[in-house]
Amino acid sequence: MNKAELVESISKVTQQTKADTERYLDAFIDTVTKNVKKKDGVKLVGFGTFTVSQRKARVGRNPQTGEEIKIPARRVPVFRPGKELKESVR
């Protein structure tokens, strides 16, 4: 499902216009992004948690040449699904 299909699906359920629904979805995405950026994260009970994780620096290999390369440490966004979401997929 892409963003347009998600907007259409939500607008049918909520009986809102697609334009309003897209604004709400954009606001949600912006809010989650800002909070994850600040390292606060967002926890939606039953659905999941959006957080930031720190990856350590490590040594990797270039698959074409086999040469070792240094991969620097960095922060990455992480989504951990909640219990209810996991159970609904089973």
N, CA, C and O atoms as CSV, one atom per row, in Angstrom:
chain,resi,resn,atom,element,x,y,z
A,1,MET,N,N,0.852,-1.176,0.000
A,1,MET,CA,C,0.000,0.000,0.000
A,1,MET,C,C,0.899,1.240,0.000
A,1,MET,O,O,1.808,1.356,0.822
A,2,ASN,N,N,0.643,2.142,-0.906
A,2,ASN,CA,C,1.412,3.384,-0.936
A,2,ASN,C,C,0.640,4.487,-0.217
A,2,ASN,O,O,-0.451,4.246,0.300
A,3,LYS,N,N,1.199,5.692,-0.182
A,3,LYS,CA,C,0.602,6.781,0.573
A,3,LYS,C,C,-0.778,7.145,0.040
A,3,LYS,O,O,-1.696,7.378,0.826
A,4,ALA,N,N,-0.944,7.198,-1.276
A,4,ALA,CA,C,-2.234,7.562,-1.858
A,4,ALA,C,C,-3.309,6.539,-1.489
A,4,ALA,O,O,-4.443,6.909,-1.183
A,5,GLU,N,N,-2.955,5.269,-1.518
A,5,GLU,CA,C,-3.910,4.217,-1.149
A,5,GLU,C,C,-4.244,4.278,0.339
A,5,GLU,O,O,-5.389,4.041,0.726
A,6,LEU,N,N,-3.261,4.593,1.172
A,6,LEU,CA,C,-3.488,4.738,2.600
A,6,LEU,C,C,-4.427,5.908,2.876
A,6,LEU,O,O,-5.354,5.790,3.678
A,7,VAL,N,N,-4.188,7.028,2.215
A,7,VAL,CA,C,-5.049,8.206,2.381
A,7,VAL,C,C,-6.476,7.860,1.977
A,7,VAL,O,O,-7.423,8.213,2.681
A,8,GLU,N,N,-6.636,7.179,0.859
A,8,GLU,CA,C,-7.975,6.803,0.394
A,8,GLU,C,C,-8.670,5.881,1.394
A,8,GLU,O,O,-9.852,6.061,1.689
A,9,SER,N,N,-7.950,4.908,1.908
A,9,SER,CA,C,-8.519,3.963,2.866
A,9,SER,C,C,-8.937,4.657,4.159
A,9,SER,O,O,-10.022,4.396,4.679
A,10,ILE,N,N,-8.089,5.533,4.678
A,10,ILE,CA,C,-8.408,6.254,5.912
A,10,ILE,C,C,-9.575,7.201,5.692
A,10,ILE,O,O,-10.439,7.326,6.560
A,11,SER,N,N,-9.616,7.869,4.547
A,11,SER,CA,C,-10.705,8.817,4.284
A,11,SER,C,C,-12.051,8.111,4.204
A,11,SER,O,O,-13.067,8.683,4.599
A,12,LYS,N,N,-12.079,6.877,3.701
A,12,LYS,CA,C,-13.331,6.112,3.663
A,12,LYS,C,C,-13.802,5.759,5.071
A,12,LYS,O,O,-14.987,5.870,5.387
A,13,VAL,N,N,-12.865,5.335,5.906
A,13,VAL,CA,C,-13.218,4.935,7.278
A,13,VAL,C,C,-13.668,6.130,8.102
A,13,VAL,O,O,-14.641,6.038,8.850
A,14,THR,N,N,-12.964,7.258,7.969
A,14,THR,CA,C,-13.268,8.437,8.783
A,14,THR,C,C,-14.305,9.356,8.155
A,14,THR,O,O,-14.786,10.285,8.804
A,15,GLN,N,N,-14.649,9.108,6.912
A,15,GLN,CA,C,-15.596,9.937,6.155
A,15,GLN,C,C,-15.136,11.392,6.073
A,15,GLN,O,O,-15.942,12.321,6.130
A,16,GLN,N,N,-13.821,11.565,5.938
A,16,GLN,CA,C,-13.221,12.877,5.722
A,16,GLN,C,C,-12.793,12.968,4.258
A,16,GLN,O,O,-12.713,11.955,3.562
A,17,THR,N,N,-12.521,14.185,3.801
A,17,THR,CA,C,-12.049,14.329,2.429
A,17,THR,C,C,-10.623,13.796,2.337
A,17,THR,O,O,-9.912,13.705,3.338
A,18,LYS,N,N,-10.223,13.448,1.125
A,18,LYS,CA,C,-8.858,12.955,0.922
A,18,LYS,C,C,-7.834,14.030,1.262
A,18,LYS,O,O,-6.767,13.730,1.798
A,19,ALA,N,N,-8.162,15.288,0.948
A,19,ALA,CA,C,-7.239,16.392,1.228
A,19,ALA,C,C,-7.025,16.547,2.731
A,19,ALA,O,O,-5.891,16.717,3.180
A,20,ASP,N,N,-8.103,16.489,3.512
A,20,ASP,CA,C,-7.984,16.581,4.965
A,20,ASP,C,C,-7.200,15.395,5.519
A,20,ASP,O,O,-6.327,15.556,6.372
A,21,THR,N,N,-7.520,14.213,5.024
A,21,THR,CA,C,-6.841,13.006,5.485
A,21,THR,C,C,-5.354,13.068,5.183
A,21,THR,O,O,-4.539,12.669,6.015
A,22,GLU,N,N,-4.988,13.561,4.011
A,22,GLU,CA,C,-3.569,13.672,3.661
A,22,GLU,C,C,-2.861,14.668,4.573
A,22,GLU,O,O,-1.712,14.445,4.954
A,23,ARG,N,N,-3.531,15.765,4.928
A,23,ARG,CA,C,-2.935,16.733,5.857
A,23,ARG,C,C,-2.712,16.093,7.230
A,23,ARG,O,O,-1.675,16.317,7.853
A,24,TYR,N,N,-3.679,15.299,7.705
A,24,TYR,CA,C,-3.539,14.619,8.996
A,24,TYR,C,C,-2.378,13.625,8.950
A,24,TYR,O,O,-1.580,13.552,9.884
A,25,LEU,N,N,-2.290,12.874,7.880
A,25,LEU,CA,C,-1.213,11.896,7.732
A,25,LEU,C,C,0.149,12.591,7.676
A,25,LEU,O,O,1.106,12.141,8.306
A,26,ASP,N,N,0.232,13.680,6.926
A,26,ASP,CA,C,1.489,14.450,6.855
A,26,ASP,C,C,1.874,14.997,8.227
A,26,ASP,O,O,3.046,14.985,8.601
A,27,ALA,N,N,0.871,15.481,8.979
A,27,ALA,CA,C,1.133,16.005,10.321
A,27,ALA,C,C,1.641,14.894,11.234
A,27,ALA,O,O,2.553,15.113,12.031
A,28,PHE,N,N,1.055,13.700,11.121
A,28,PHE,CA,C,1.496,12.562,11.916
A,28,PHE,C,C,2.945,12.220,11.592
A,28,PHE,O,O,3.763,12.043,12.495
A,29,ILE,N,N,3.256,12.128,10.318
A,29,ILE,CA,C,4.621,11.787,9.893
A,29,ILE,C,C,5.614,12.842,10.369
A,29,ILE,O,O,6.693,12.500,10.855
A,30,ASP,N,N,5.261,14.126,10.234
A,30,ASP,CA,C,6.145,15.209,10.687
A,30,ASP,C,C,6.375,15.143,12.191
A,30,ASP,O,O,7.499,15.326,12.658
A,31,THR,N,N,5.316,14.882,12.950
A,31,THR,CA,C,5.427,14.817,14.405
A,31,THR,C,C,6.311,13.653,14.835
A,31,THR,O,O,7.166,13.810,15.706
A,32,VAL,N,N,6.110,12.501,14.237
A,32,VAL,CA,C,6.942,11.338,14.564
A,32,VAL,C,C,8.395,11.626,14.204
A,32,VAL,O,O,9.297,11.334,14.990
A,33,THR,N,N,8.628,12.193,13.033
A,33,THR,CA,C,9.984,12.511,12.594
A,33,THR,C,C,10.673,13.467,13.560
A,33,THR,O,O,11.824,13.242,13.935
A,34,LYS,N,N,9.986,14.525,13.964
A,34,LYS,CA,C,10.575,15.506,14.880
A,34,LYS,C,C,10.906,14.884,16.232
A,34,LYS,O,O,11.969,15.151,16.793
A,35,ASN,N,N,10.002,14.056,16.758
A,35,ASN,CA,C,10.240,13.444,18.061
A,35,ASN,C,C,11.352,12.408,18.017
A,35,ASN,O,O,12.135,12.305,18.961
A,36,VAL,N,N,11.434,11.648,16.951
A,36,VAL,CA,C,12.515,10.670,16.814
A,36,VAL,C,C,13.842,11.402,16.664
A,36,VAL,O,O,14.859,10.970,17.206
A,37,LYS,N,N,13.831,12.506,15.933
A,37,LYS,CA,C,15.039,13.313,15.743
A,37,LYS,C,C,15.558,13.848,17.079
A,37,LYS,O,O,16.767,13.911,17.301
A,38,LYS,N,N,14.628,14.234,17.972
A,38,LYS,CA,C,15.003,14.748,19.288
A,38,LYS,C,C,15.334,13.633,20.274
A,38,LYS,O,O,15.642,13.895,21.436
A,39,LYS,N,N,15.269,12.388,19.806
A,39,LYS,CA,C,15.517,11.193,20.614
A,39,LYS,C,C,14.409,10.918,21.623
A,39,LYS,O,O,14.595,10.102,22.526
A,40,ASP,N,N,13.257,11.582,21.494
A,40,ASP,CA,C,12.136,11.319,22.387
A,40,ASP,C,C,11.412,10.041,21.980
A,40,ASP,O,O,10.991,9.257,22.831
A,41,GLY,N,N,11.273,9.841,20.689
A,41,GLY,CA,C,10.560,8.678,20.187
A,41,GLY,C,C,9.056,8.852,20.322
A,41,GLY,O,O,8.579,9.820,20.916
A,42,VAL,N,N,8.323,7.910,19.767
A,42,VAL,CA,C,6.865,7.905,19.838
A,42,VAL,C,C,6.424,6.486,20.140
A,42,VAL,O,O,6.825,5.545,19.455
A,43,LYS,N,N,5.592,6.332,21.173
A,43,LYS,CA,C,5.106,5.009,21.555
A,43,LYS,C,C,3.590,4.973,21.390
A,43,LYS,O,O,2.865,5.734,22.032
A,44,LEU,N,N,3.124,4.082,20.525
A,44,LEU,CA,C,1.697,3.876,20.312
A,44,LEU,C,C,1.370,2.493,20.862
A,44,LEU,O,O,1.653,1.480,20.221
A,45,VAL,N,N,0.777,2.456,22.043
A,45,VAL,CA,C,0.513,1.194,22.722
A,45,VAL,C,C,-0.304,0.270,21.828
A,45,VAL,O,O,-1.341,0.664,21.294
A,46,GLY,N,N,0.170,-0.951,21.672
A,46,GLY,CA,C,-0.498,-1.945,20.847
A,46,GLY,C,C,-0.038,-1.929,19.400
A,46,GLY,O,O,-0.113,-2.952,18.720
A,47,PHE,N,N,0.435,-0.794,18.919
A,47,PHE,CA,C,0.885,-0.689,17.535
A,47,PHE,C,C,2.390,-0.836,17.434
A,47,PHE,O,O,2.887,-1.715,16.730
A,48,GLY,N,N,3.129,0.035,18.145
A,48,GLY,CA,C,4.579,-0.050,18.098
A,48,GLY,C,C,5.250,1.213,18.587
A,48,GLY,O,O,4.595,2.169,19.002
A,49,THR,N,N,6.585,1.198,18.528
A,49,THR,CA,C,7.395,2.306,19.019
A,49,THR,C,C,8.390,2.747,17.954
A,49,THR,O,O,9.078,1.925,17.350
A,50,PHE,N,N,8.455,4.052,17.734
A,50,PHE,CA,C,9.434,4.658,16.836
A,50,PHE,C,C,10.528,5.254,17.709
A,50,PHE,O,O,10.247,6.102,18.556
A,51,THR,N,N,11.781,4.819,17.513
A,51,THR,CA,C,12.895,5.321,18.308
A,51,THR,C,C,14.134,5.502,17.434
A,51,THR,O,O,14.104,5.266,16.226
A,52,VAL,N,N,15.224,5.928,18.078
A,52,VAL,CA,C,16.514,6.054,17.404
A,52,VAL,C,C,17.475,5.085,18.073
A,52,VAL,O,O,17.490,4.955,19.298
A,53,SER,N,N,18.268,4.413,17.270
A,53,SER,CA,C,19.262,3.483,17.782
A,53,SER,C,C,20.643,3.936,17.316
A,53,SER,O,O,20.792,4.509,16.236
A,54,GLN,N,N,21.648,3.670,18.147
A,54,GLN,CA,C,23.024,4.029,17.808
A,54,GLN,C,C,23.746,2.781,17.310
A,54,GLN,O,O,23.811,1.772,18.013
A,55,ARG,N,N,24.284,2.852,16.106
A,55,ARG,CA,C,25.096,1.749,15.573
A,55,ARG,C,C,26.565,2.070,15.796
A,55,ARG,O,O,27.004,3.198,15.574
A,56,LYS,N,N,27.318,1.074,16.234
A,56,LYS,CA,C,28.749,1.264,16.470
A,56,LYS,C,C,29.509,1.254,15.144
A,56,LYS,O,O,29.043,0.718,14.139
A,57,ALA,N,N,30.683,1.859,15.174
A,57,ALA,CA,C,31.560,1.809,14.003
A,57,ALA,C,C,32.036,0.373,13.832
A,57,ALA,O,O,32.201,-0.353,14.812
A,58,ARG,N,N,32.253,-0.028,12.601
A,58,ARG,CA,C,32.692,-1.401,12.345
A,58,ARG,C,C,33.485,-1.454,11.057
A,58,ARG,O,O,33.569,-0.477,10.313
A,59,VAL,N,N,34.063,-2.615,10.810
A,59,VAL,CA,C,34.829,-2.831,9.590
A,59,VAL,C,C,34.002,-3.733,8.679
A,59,VAL,O,O,33.510,-4.777,9.108
A,60,GLY,N,N,33.854,-3.329,7.434
A,60,GLY,CA,C,33.116,-4.119,6.453
A,60,GLY,C,C,34.021,-4.452,5.283
A,60,GLY,O,O,35.211,-4.137,5.286
A,61,ARG,N,N,33.443,-5.089,4.293
A,61,ARG,CA,C,34.214,-5.442,3.091
A,61,ARG,C,C,33.475,-4.967,1.858
A,61,ARG,O,O,32.249,-5.050,1.779
A,62,ASN,N,N,34.245,-4.461,0.887
A,62,ASN,CA,C,33.704,-4.124,-0.411
A,62,ASN,C,C,33.479,-5.457,-1.134
A,62,ASN,O,O,34.443,-6.189,-1.358
A,63,PRO,N,N,32.239,-5.795,-1.506
A,63,PRO,CA,C,31.991,-7.100,-2.115
A,63,PRO,C,C,32.658,-7.282,-3.474
A,63,PRO,O,O,32.920,-8.416,-3.877
A,64,GLN,N,N,32.938,-6.199,-4.186
A,64,GLN,CA,C,33.554,-6.325,-5.506
A,64,GLN,C,C,35.062,-6.573,-5.423
A,64,GLN,O,O,35.618,-7.356,-6.194
A,65,THR,N,N,35.721,-5.885,-4.462
A,65,THR,CA,C,37.176,-5.989,-4.394
A,65,THR,C,C,37.656,-6.805,-3.191
A,65,THR,O,O,38.805,-7.246,-3.161
A,66,GLY,N,N,36.790,-7.005,-2.210
A,66,GLY,CA,C,37.203,-7.709,-1.009
A,66,GLY,C,C,37.992,-6.829,-0.047
A,66,GLY,O,O,38.422,-7.291,1.010
A,67,GLU,N,N,38.183,-5.567,-0.409
A,67,GLU,CA,C,38.941,-4.626,0.407
A,67,GLU,C,C,38.157,-4.263,1.670
A,67,GLU,O,O,36.944,-4.065,1.619
A,68,GLU,N,N,38.862,-4.178,2.805
A,68,GLU,CA,C,38.221,-3.769,4.053
A,68,GLU,C,C,37.946,-2.273,4.019
A,68,GLU,O,O,38.767,-1.485,3.549
A,69,ILE,N,N,36.773,-1.897,4.526
A,69,ILE,CA,C,36.410,-0.482,4.614
A,69,ILE,C,C,35.900,-0.214,6.021
A,69,ILE,O,O,35.343,-1.101,6.668
A,70,LYS,N,N,36.093,1.012,6.490
A,70,LYS,CA,C,35.605,1.404,7.811
A,70,LYS,C,C,34.213,2.005,7.653
A,70,LYS,O,O,34.007,2.930,6.867
A,71,ILE,N,N,33.276,1.472,8.401
A,71,ILE,CA,C,31.905,1.991,8.394
A,71,ILE,C,C,31.745,2.787,9.686
A,71,ILE,O,O,31.871,2.226,10.774
A,72,PRO,N,N,31.467,4.098,9.581
A,72,PRO,CA,C,31.413,4.943,10.771
A,72,PRO,C,C,30.157,4.667,11.619
A,72,PRO,O,O,29.168,4.118,11.134
A,73,ALA,N,N,30.230,5.061,12.887
A,73,ALA,CA,C,29.077,4.966,13.779
A,73,ALA,C,C,28.018,5.949,13.294
A,73,ALA,O,O,28.331,6.997,12.729
A,74,ARG,N,N,26.746,5.586,13.529
A,74,ARG,CA,C,25.676,6.505,13.131
A,74,ARG,C,C,24.387,6.171,13.864
A,74,ARG,O,O,24.230,5.090,14.431
A,75,ARG,N,N,23.479,7.121,13.835
A,75,ARG,CA,C,22.156,6.931,14.424
A,75,ARG,C,C,21.194,6.514,13.317
A,75,ARG,O,O,21.255,7.028,12.200
A,76,VAL,N,N,20.304,5.577,13.638
A,76,VAL,CA,C,19.338,5.099,12.652
A,76,VAL,C,C,17.950,5.038,13.281
A,76,VAL,O,O,17.823,4.726,14.465
A,77,PRO,N,N,16.905,5.333,12.501
A,77,PRO,CA,C,15.547,5.205,13.025
A,77,PRO,C,C,15.154,3.731,13.118
A,77,PRO,O,O,15.549,2.919,12.281
A,78,VAL,N,N,14.365,3.394,14.153
A,78,VAL,CA,C,13.953,2.018,14.386
A,78,VAL,C,C,12.459,1.989,14.705
A,78,VAL,O,O,11.953,2.846,15.430
A,79,PHE,N,N,11.760,0.992,14.156
A,79,PHE,CA,C,10.364,0.747,14.524
A,79,PHE,C,C,10.285,-0.633,15.144
A,79,PHE,O,O,10.710,-1.620,14.545
A,80,ARG,N,N,9.738,-0.694,16.344
A,80,ARG,CA,C,9.536,-1.980,17.020
A,80,ARG,C,C,8.033,-2.210,17.136
A,80,ARG,O,O,7.343,-1.456,17.822
A,81,PRO,N,N,7.522,-3.241,16.474
A,81,PRO,CA,C,6.083,-3.493,16.521
A,81,PRO,C,C,5.623,-3.885,17.924
A,81,PRO,O,O,6.351,-4.533,18.676
A,82,GLY,N,N,4.392,-3.474,18.261
A,82,GLY,CA,C,3.814,-3.810,19.550
A,82,GLY,C,C,3.209,-5.208,19.551
A,82,GLY,O,O,3.107,-5.858,18.510
A,83,LYS,N,N,2.815,-5.653,20.726
A,83,LYS,CA,C,2.304,-6.993,20.916
A,83,LYS,C,C,1.054,-7.258,20.059
A,83,LYS,O,O,0.955,-8.295,19.403
A,84,GLU,N,N,0.110,-6.321,20.071
A,84,GLU,CA,C,-1.128,-6.505,19.312
A,84,GLU,C,C,-0.874,-6.585,17.809
A,84,GLU,O,O,-1.508,-7.378,17.113
A,85,LEU,N,N,0.043,-5.772,17.310
A,85,LEU,CA,C,0.379,-5.808,15.870
A,85,LEU,C,C,1.026,-7.138,15.516
A,85,LEU,O,O,0.703,-7.740,14.493
A,86,LYS,N,N,1.940,-7.594,16.366
A,86,LYS,CA,C,2.583,-8.889,16.115
A,86,LYS,C,C,1.563,-10.017,16.097
A,86,LYS,O,O,1.608,-10.890,15.229
A,87,GLU,N,N,0.646,-9.998,17.052
A,87,GLU,CA,C,-0.357,-11.061,17.133
A,87,GLU,C,C,-1.332,-11.026,15.961
A,87,GLU,O,O,-1.796,-12.074,15.512
A,88,SER,N,N,-1.644,-9.844,15.465
A,88,SER,CA,C,-2.582,-9.751,14.342
A,88,SER,C,C,-1.975,-10.293,13.045
A,88,SER,O,O,-2.705,-10.711,12.146
A,89,VAL,N,N,-0.652,-10.286,12.948
A,89,VAL,CA,C,0.023,-10.784,11.757
A,89,VAL,C,C,0.112,-12.318,11.773
A,89,VAL,O,O,0.119,-12.952,10.718
A,90,ARG,N,N,0.179,-12.899,12.955
A,90,ARG,CA,C,0.283,-14.357,13.071
A,90,ARG,C,C,-0.917,-14.971,12.542
A,90,ARG,O,O,-1.036,-16.197,12.543
